[in-house]
Amino acid sequence: MFIQTESTPNPATLKFLPGQEVLAAGTADFPTREAAAGSPLANRIFAVDGVTGVFLGSDFVTVTKAETIEWDHIKPAILGAIMEHVQSGEPVLAGEAAPAAAHAEHEGEDGEIVDQIKQLLDTRVRPAVAQDGGDITFHGFDRGIVYLHMQGACAGCPSSTLTLKMGIENLLRHYIPEVVEVRPVAA
């Protein structure tokens, strides 16, 4: 088995491509070791000293490390953990664990606007950020402000504010005049 790696715009995050499906649908974000209880794969990766986050996509695994750790020191152990998991035959998510639903539900009078926002995110934004090992999902809409949740390589990325303001905010404002601002939300 050959696992490719790609750097991401976030220097603390590396994207691992095992050459096969990781999740059939959705994504799974494990910002802490405790959150990874339902994923045998994420648990194996968190067993590597210095790992601070794991994000699973359709065909990739994004790993975030502590600032004090160098990639050269932990990358071989992470590659080994992924290979060990694949060879074990265990599921990526165990038991009741399920991939996250992409976007938050929205109740209220702005349903048509929210549907447009979600459609633009799904067609124009999410495919691009998945290339960088992350995901951005709709969290809410209130009085012209769109709240988005950043995951994987996007969470904590130095360029995430620029991506939100110059990229996503401009895109949404161009197509949806009711949007006045985009803000990130914590998990």
C-alpha positions in Angstrom: 0.0 0.0 0.0 1.3 3.4 -0.9 0.0 6.5 0.9 0.7 9.9 -0.6 0.9 13.0 1.4 0.2 16.6 0.5 0.9 19.8 2.3 -2.0 22.1 3.1 -2.1 25.9 3.6 -2.0 25.2 7.3 1.6 24.3 8.2 0.4 22.3 11.3 -1.8 20.1 9.1 -0.8 17.4 6.5 -3.2 15.5 4.1 -2.7 11.8 3.8 -4.2 10.1 0.7 -4.4 6.3 1.1 -5.6 5.7 -2.5 -8.9 4.3 -1.4 -12.2 5.4 0.0 -12.0 6.6 3.6 -15.7 7.7 4.1 -18.5 6.8 1.7 -20.4 9.9 2.7 -19.9 13.0 4.8 -16.9 13.9 6.9 -15.8 13.2 10.4 -13.9 15.8 12.5 -12.0 14.7 15.6 -10.5 17.9 17.2 -9.5 16.0 20.3 -8.5 12.4 21.3 -11.7 12.1 23.3 -13.8 13.0 20.3 -12.2 10.1 18.4 -13.8 7.4 20.6 -16.1 6.2 17.8 -13.3 5.9 15.2 -10.7 3.0 15.3 -8.8 4.9 12.6 -8.7 8.2 14.4 -7.8 6.4 17.6 -4.8 4.8 16.0 -3.6 8.2 14.6 -4.1 9.9 18.0 -1.9 7.2 19.6 1.0 9.0 17.8 2.6 11.6 20.2 2.1 15.1 18.9 -1.2 14.5 17.0 -3.8 17.1 18.0 -6.5 16.6 15.4 -7.8 14.2 12.8 -10.3 14.9 10.0 -11.7 12.2 7.7 -13.0 13.0 4.2 -14.1 10.9 1.3 -10.6 9.8 0.2 -8.3 11.5 2.6 -7.2 11.8 6.2 -6.0 15.2 7.5 -3.8 15.2 10.6 -3.0 18.2 12.7 0.1 18.2 14.9 1.3 20.2 17.9 3.4 23.3 17.1 6.4 21.8 19.0 6.5 18.7 16.9 8.2 18.4 13.5 6.5 16.5 10.7 9.7 14.5 10.0 9.4 13.0 13.5 5.8 11.9 13.4 4.9 11.4 9.7 6.3 7.8 9.5 4.3 6.8 12.6 1.1 8.3 11.2 1.7 6.5 7.9 2.1 3.3 9.9 -1.1 3.9 11.9 -3.1 4.4 8.7 -1.6 1.2 7.1 -2.2 -0.8 10.2 -5.8 0.3 10.3 -6.4 -0.6 6.6 -4.8 -4.0 7.1 -6.8 -4.7 10.3 -10.1 -4.7 8.3 -11.8 -2.6 11.1 -14.3 0.0 10.0 -13.3 3.7 9.9 -16.2 4.5 12.2 -17.5 2.0 14.7 -20.8 1.3 16.3 -23.2 4.3 16.5 -20.6 6.7 15.1 -21.7 8.2 11.8 -20.3 10.9 9.5 -21.4 14.4 10.3 -24.3 15.9 8.4 -22.8 18.6 6.2 -24.8 21.6 7.1 -26.8 22.7 10.1 -30.6 22.8 9.6 -32.2 26.3 9.4 -35.6 27.1 10.7 -37.2 30.4 9.9 -38.2 32.8 7.2 -34.8 32.9 5.4 -35.1 29.4 4.1 -34.8 30.3 0.4 -31.6 32.4 1.2 -30.1 29.6 3.3 -30.8 27.1 0.5 -28.9 29.4 -1.9 -26.0 29.7 0.6 -25.8 25.9 1.0 -25.9 25.4 -2.7 -23.0 27.8 -3.3 -21.0 26.3 -0.5 -21.5 22.8 -1.9 -20.8 23.6 -5.5 -18.1 26.3 -5.3 -16.5 26.3 -1.8 -16.4 22.8 -0.3 -14.7 21.1 -3.3 -11.9 23.6 -3.2 -11.3 23.4 0.6 -11.4 19.6 0.4 -8.4 19.8 -1.9 -6.6 21.5 1.0 -7.7 18.8 3.4 -10.6 20.6 5.1 -14.2 21.4 5.0 -16.5 24.4 5.6 -20.1 23.9 6.5 -23.1 26.1 7.1 -23.8 26.8 10.8 -26.4 29.6 10.7 -27.8 32.8 9.1 -29.0 35.8 11.1 -29.7 39.3 9.9 -27.4 39.1 6.9 -24.5 37.3 8.7 -23.5 33.8 7.6 -21.9 31.6 10.2 -19.6 28.9 8.9 -17.8 26.0 10.7 -14.3 25.3 9.6 -12.9 21.8 9.9 -9.7 19.8 9.2 -6.9 21.8 7.7 -9.2 24.9 7.6 -9.5 25.0 11.4 -6.7 27.2 12.8 -5.2 27.8 9.4 -3.3 31.1 9.2 -5.0 31.9 5.8 -8.6 30.9 7.0 -9.6 34.5 7.7 -8.5 35.6 4.3 -10.4 32.6 2.7 -13.5 33.6 4.6 -13.4 37.3 4.0 -11.9 37.7 0.6 -13.1 34.4 -0.9 -16.3 33.0 0.6 -17.8 36.3 1.7 -17.2 38.0 -1.7 -18.7 35.0 -3.5 -21.8 34.8 -1.3 -22.3 38.6 -1.5 -22.0 38.6 -5.3 -24.8 36.0 -5.7 -26.9 36.7 -2.7 -27.4 40.4 -1.9 -28.9 39.6 1.5 -25.5 38.4 2.7 -23.5 41.2 4.4 -20.8 39.3 6.3 -19.4 35.8 6.9 -18.1 34.8 10.3 -16.4 31.6 11.6 -17.9 29.6 14.6 -16.1 27.2 16.9 -17.2 23.6 17.0 
